[in-house]
Amino acid sequence: MSHVSEQRIDRLINHLIPDIAFQGRYGPPQPLDKRMAYYHTPGVSISVINEFEIEWARGFGLCETGKSIAVTPSTLFQAGSISKPIFALAVMRLVEDNHLDLDGDVNNYLTSWQVPPNGTWQPRITLRQLLSHTAGLTVHGFPGYQTSELIPTVPQILNGERPANTPKVEVNILPGVQFRYSGGGTTIAQQLLVDALGKSFPEIMRTLVLDPLRMADSTYEQFLPKDWTTKAATAHPWKEIPLTGKWHVYPEMAAAGLWTTATDLAKVGVELLQALRGKPRNLLAPETIEAMIHPQLPDQQEGGEFVGLGFFCNGRGDSFSFGHAGWNEGFVALMRIYRNLGKGAVVMVNSNEGHPLLEEIMRAIAWEYEWPGVFSQEKPRIDLARTDTYAGVYATQVGMQFYITIQNGTVMLRLGQQSPLPLSPISELDFVTEAVNTSVRFEKGQAGDMTAVIVSQEGKVTRAERQQ
């Protein structure tokens, strides 16, 4: 590893950036070890992609509280739902080779289980819908099973039959209309590959994805093979208490069963980035990868967050990224790749309580590597030509009243017995506040006077019309 990378790692792990309660603002930078202690998180693994290659990978802390085994770049973690986009790569290989039809009825491939009818109506769902969570299916995620429990088969899971610990997977809204996350849908796709290829699911994934990408420290096998257990981190759900049995078992392998390392997941990111640049590929054609990070519903648009085929995507231009998060019992992880910049990172921790660490570490990486679009850019304030046009009383339909006054040239908003709140204009009609996470927009009438005020905070929108 280069001296430059060592310096970057040192700066980065001493510059974690915590959230605070106010949007676009953060607490003072803190070192990684203090944040790990704060979140009762024994171990962290990080791999960073820069200039289309893995620049460095490193482990921090311990595989299990109370023991001396340190986390290294080769330490195995459960990837949780990051299992899904890696699985999607296997599906798309089969689609690319014309073994599967992305838009065909999945019941044409399923033999050991079928999507059941709803009364007299038979839903028709497709692999595209399963991979993009638009099939209208139930069951968001899976809690896993203790290593001492009886493990259900996939058909039992899909039917919600004992010993499965989740309800049956079924269509209860019209497919192809909207996004709704469904690990149950991914599990249907898992069974489809097993039925279509006549092989075990771990073998399918080894052949189609893990071996071609040289992911030697990754497996979908459940239970974890005995000779792999010595290099696996232990799950710690809360308060740094090791999970009984060390980890849970996930027969829903496509949805949550991947054991891997931050480095192996970063290899996936590098492969996709290089293929998109036209470099020699080991897995998928560039046009297939592009399709995977493209909106799948007509009302989904690039620029906002959407789910492509397996990957969550967000941003536009150089800020566009794709990836996925993962949450299993005692493990959380985050993968983020910048399509145009050749940058990205994977962070894995062995603690559910350490979930906030993922974004704190990602922000530290973003700060060090100058990722765009991560830190909110404060919108410039403007001077208003006139302020008197805003003043007045504005009331909602249920009688809530907002009083807009002018103090020393500043537009002020008051509700009830609260002190007046200063508003800062970023346009003639749009205002922000420094004191709380609230934005204000005025509506303007044809005569030039303000006719209504819209107050927005945490998704709640309140509209009040001018009374006087």
N, C-alpha and C positions, 0 to 999 in steps of 0.2 A: 504494500500500500504506500502511496506517495506521501511525502511530507506535507504537501498541500492538503490531502485528505485528512491526515491526522489533525491538522490545525482546524479544519472545518468541523470535524467531529467534536473536538474540544469546545469550539465556540457554540456549536449546536446544542450539545447536551447541557450546557450551562445557560441556555436561553429559551427554555420552555415558556410558552406564552399562555397563561391561564385566562379563561373566560371570566367576565364579571357580569353583573345583571343588566348592563347597559349595552345596547347594540352598537357594534363598531368600535367598542373600547375594550381594553384588556388590562389585566393586572400586570404588575412588574415582573420581568423575566425571572425565572427560578431554575435551579439545577434539576436534572432528571432524578437524581437519587432522592431529593427532598419530595418531589412530586410522587414518586413511587411509594415512599413511606406514607405520604398523606392519603393516598388511595389504597393502602394496604395491598400493594401489588408486588409480589416477589420477583417477577421476571419480565423482561422486555427484549424483543428481537426487532432489529431495524435493518432494512436494506434500501439503499438509495440509488436511483437511476439518474444519470446525468450524461448529456450528449449521446443519448441512444445506447448507453452501456451501463452495466452495474458498476458504480464508482466505489462503493464500499458496503460492507455488511458487518454487523457487530451485535453481540448479545450483551445484556446488562442484567445483573442480579442473579437470582437463584431459580433453579428448576422447581424446587419445593422448599417452603418455609421450614426452617429447623434442620435442613440438610446442607451439605457443603458443595453440591454439584452446581457449577455455574452454567448459566445460559450462554451458549455459543451460537455462531451462525448455523450450525448443524443441528441445533436442538429442535425437536418436532413440537409443533403446536397444532391444535385443532383449528381449522380455518373457518368453521361455521358456514355461513351462507356464501362465503367466497368459493365454496364448493360449486355453486351454481354456474358462474361464468366459465369456470374451468370445464365443467360438464358440457356447457353450451358449445365449447370448441369441438368436443367430440361429435356432438350432433351435427354441427356445420361441416365437419369433415365428411360425414356420411351423406349429407345433402349435396355437398360439392361433388362427391363421387357418384351421385345419382342412386345411392342405396336407399335414401329416404326422400319423401316429398314434404317440404316444409309446410305446404298448404293443404296437404291431404288429410282426410279424416283419420285420427289416431286409432280408431277402432279397426281400421284396415290392417294395422300392424300388431295390435294387442291380441294375444291368444290366451294368456293365463288369467286375464282380467279385462273387463270392458267398461267403458264409461256407461253407466246405467241410464235408462230412460227415466224421465220425470213424468210418471203417469203414462199418457199416450204420446208424449213428446220426447223424441230422441235428440239430445244435444249433439251437435257436430262441432268438435274442437280440433285444433291443429297444433302441430309442433311450434309454429310461429307464435301462437297464442300462449302455449305453455311456457316458452322461453321468455316472452315479454310480459307475462302475468296479466294477460288480457282474456283468459278463457272463462272468466266468471266462476272460478272454482273456490272452494272453501279451504280451511286449515292454513293459517298463516305460517306457522313454524312448528318445531318439534322439540320437546324437552329432553329427549334421549332416554336411555335406560341404564340403570346401575349394572355393573359388570356381573353381579350375582343374580340378576333377573332373567326370566325367560324372555327371549327376544322374538318378536313377531316376524312373520314373513311380510314381504311388501304387499301382497294381496290382502292380508289381514289388516295392515295399516290402512290401505285404501278403502276397505270396507268398515273400518272402525271396530273390528272384532277383537276380542281378547286373544292374546295379552297386549294388544295395542293400547297406548295411553292417550290417544287423540281421537276425535270424532272421525266419521267417514268423510271421504273427499268426494264432493258432489258439486254439480253446477247449480247455483241458485240465483244467478243473474244472467242476462243475455250475453253470450260470448261475443267478443270482438268489438265491444262498445267502449269499455273503460279499463283503466289500470286498477287492479287490486292484487296485492302481493299474495302469492300462494305457494308455499313450499309443498303443499299437496299436489299442485300441478306439476312441479318438478319431479315429484316422486312417480307420477304417472309416466312422465317421459323416461325416467330410469327403467321402469318395467318394460316400456316399449323397446328400448335398446336391447334388453335382455331377451325379450321374446323374438325380436327381429333377427338377432345375431346368434342366439343359442349358446351364449357364453356367460360366465359370471361377470357381474358389473365391474369389480376391481380389475379383472383381466381386460375387459373392453377399454377401460380408461388407461390402463398401462400401455396397451397397444396403440391407441389412437392419439394420446396426448402426452402422457408422462415420459415414456421412452423417447419419442421424437424430440422433446424439448430437454432431454437429459435432466429430468427432475428426479434424480436418484434418491432424494430424501423425501419423497412423497408417495402416499398410497391412499387408496380408498378402502382398504381392507378393514372390516369390522368383524371381529375383534382385531385390535392391533397385533401383528405377529410378535411372538415372544422375543425374537432377537432384535426387535425395534423398540421394545418398551424401555430399555436402559437409556435411550437417547431422547425420551419424550418428557416434556414438562408436565407437571401435575396441575390439575385444575384447582383454582381457589375462588369459589363464587364470591364470598364476602368475608371481610375482616381477616384476610390472610389465613383462613382455615382450610387446609387441604380437603378436597372432596373425598368422601368414602369411596374406596376402590380406585382412586387417583383420577378417573375421568369417566364420562358416560359413553355408552355405545350408541351409534346412530345407524340403524339399518336403512334409514332414509339417506343413503350415501350420496346421491346426486345433489341433494338439498343441503346436507350438513356433515357429510362423512369424511371429508378430506383431511388427512394428516399431512402437514407440509412444513416448510420453513419460509421465512421472509425472503431468503435468497431464491428459492425455487419459484416462488410467486413472482419475484422480480424478473426471473428468466422469461416468464410468460409475457410480462410487459415489454421486455426488450425484443422478443420474437415478433410481437404484433407491431411495435414501432418500426422495426427494421423492414418487415414485410410491406408496411405502408409506404416506406421510402423506396420500394422497388428492389431491395436487397434480396439475395437468395433466401428462400423460405424453407422452413421445415414442417409447416403445418397447413396454412390456409392461404389462398390467393388474396391479394390486396382488396379486390372488389368484394370478397366474402367478408373480410374484416370490416370494411366500410359499411356493409349492410348491417353488421352486428352493432354498430354504434350510430345507427340512424333511427329516427322515430318510427314506430310501428303502427301508430294510430293517426288518422287524419288531423285530429285536434292537438296532437303533440307537436311542439315546434322546437327546433334547435335554438339554443340560447338559454332556455330554461332547463329544469331537470326533467328527464324522461328516462324510461327504460327501453333499451334497444333489445337485442337478442342476448340475454344473459347479463349485460352490463348496464349499470346505472351511468348516465351521462349528464353533464352539466356545462354551461358556459358556451361561449362562442369565440371564434378566432383563436388566438394564442392562449386564451383562458379555458378553452374546451378541454375537459378531462373525462376519462371513463374509468370505471373501477367497480368496487363493491365493498360492503362492510360485512362482518361476520360476528355472530354471537352464539356460542354454545355454552353449556353449563361450565362456568369457570374459565372460559376463554373468550377473548374478543380480538378482532383484527380489522384492519382497514388497508385497502389497496387503491391507489390513485395514480393515474397515468395521464400525462399531457401529450395529446396526439401530435401537435405541431412542433413542440419544443424538444421532444426526446428526453423529458424529465419525468420524475415520479418517485414513488416510495411505497414500501409495504411496512406496516407496523403490526406486531403481534404481541399480545400480553396474556399472561395466565391468571387473569382475575376479572370478574365481571365488574367489581367496584372500580377497576382501573379504566373503565370505558372512556371517561373524559380525557385520559392520557393520550388516546389516539389522536384527537384533534390538537391537543397541546403540542405533541411531537410533530405532527404534520405542519403546524404553524411555525415551529422552530426550523424545520427543513425549508419551508417556503421563504422564511426570512433570510436564511443563509444562501439559498440557491435562487432567490429572486423570482419565485413563482408569481405569475400575474393573477389578479382577481381574487386573492386570498384575503387581503386586508382591505377593509372598506375605505374607499376614497371619499373624503369629506367634500360634499358639494359646495362650491363657492357661494357665499352669501352675496346678495345684491342689495342695492339701495332702491327703495320705492319712491316713485315720483310723488305719490299721494298716499296717505294712510287713512284719511278720514272716511274713505269709501268702505272701509272694512267695519267700522264701529257700528254696533247695534246689538240687539237681542235676537238670538236664534233659538228656536224651539223644535224639539222632535215631536212626532205624532203622539207620543205618550206623555208629553209635558216636560221632559228634561230641557233645561234652559242653559245655553252657553252665552256668556256676556263677553263681547269683544270691545275692548277699550284701547285707547292710545295713551301711552305714557312716555313723555320725552321722545316722541317719534317712533317708539317701539310698539308693535301690535301685541296686545296682551289678551289671553284667553282665561276666563274664570268660570268655574263650574261650582254652583252651590256655595258652600262656606270655604272652599279652597282659596288660598292666596292666588292672585293673578299670575299666570304662567307666561313668560316671555316667548314669543314666536320669532324665529329667524327666517326671513324669506330666501328661498333659493330660486324662485320665479315669481311672477306677479300673483300667481294663484296658489303656489305650494310653499308650505312652511314646515320647519322642523323645530324640535325643542332640544335643549341640552339637558334638562333636568329629568325627563322621563322618556320612555320609548314610545313616543306619540308623534304622529305626523298629522298635519292639518292641510286640507285643500278647500279653497273657496270656489263657489260657482258664480259666474258673472252674467248679469242680465244684459239685454240689448242696450239699455240706457247707460251701461257702464258701472252700475252699482252692484255690489255683491248681494246675491239672492239666497245663498245657502252656504253652510259650512259642513265639511265632512271630516270627522275625527276618526283616525285609524290607529289601533294599537293591538298588537298580538293577534292579528287576523279579524278582530272585531271592528266593524265599520258602523259608525253612528252618523246619520245625516240629520241636520237641523236646518229648518227654513227660517229666513229672516222675518221677524215680526215687526220691527220698528228700526 
